[in-house]
Amino acid sequence: MSRARPRNKPPVTVSRERMYEVLRRPLVTEKSTMASEHNQVAFVVPLNATKPEIQAAVEGLFSVKVKAINTLRQNGKVKRFRGRPGRRSDVKKAYVTLEEGHSIDVTTGI
């Protein structure tokens, strides 16, 4: 029985400019506030952002160590504004779990 070996991929290099593009803004909601008790921080990211890019951006901008990243893509709803139908934009969110001892204060700027 052969076991699959983990791929040793080279670390992703992201420019400083791309780091600021990847992490658009912190997500401050009731759910993300409850997640902060478990050493997690939530960010809104572009739809084309990858997990390695998000990890490199968080580690580069905040000088912390990332343990795991969970992403989700939320489709925009159809809503009405002044009787006319409109559509909200699709959003991608990233829940970043930090290593023990590391933290990010999202109430302050970078």
Rosetta blueprint (number, residue, H / E / L):
1 M L
2 S L
3 R L
4 A L
5 R L
6 P L
7 R L
8 N L
9 K L
10 P L
11 P L
12 V L
13 T L
14 V L
15 S L
16 R H
17 E H
18 R H
19 M H
20 Y H
21 E H
22 V H
23 L L
24 R L
25 R E
26 P E
27 L L
28 V L
29 T L
30 E H
31 K H
32 S H
33 T H
34 M H
35 A H
36 S H
37 E H
38 H H
39 N L
40 Q E
41 V E
42 A E
43 F E
44 V E
45 V E
46 P L
47 L L
48 N L
49 A L
50 T L
51 K H
52 P H
53 E H
54 I H
55 Q H
56 A H
57 A H
58 V H
59 E H
60 G H
61 L H
62 F H
63 S L
64 V L
65 K L
66 V E
67 K E
68 A E
69 I E
70 N E
71 T E
72 L E
73 R E
74 Q E
75 N L
76 G L
77 K L
78 V E
79 K E
80 R E
81 F E
82 R L
83 G L
84 R E
85 P E
86 G E
87 R E
88 R L
89 S L
90 D L
91 V E
92 K E
93 K E
94 A E
95 Y E
96 V E
97 T E
98 L E
99 E L
100 E L
101 G L
102 H L
103 S L
104 I L
105 D L
106 V L
107 T L
108 T L
109 G L
110 I L
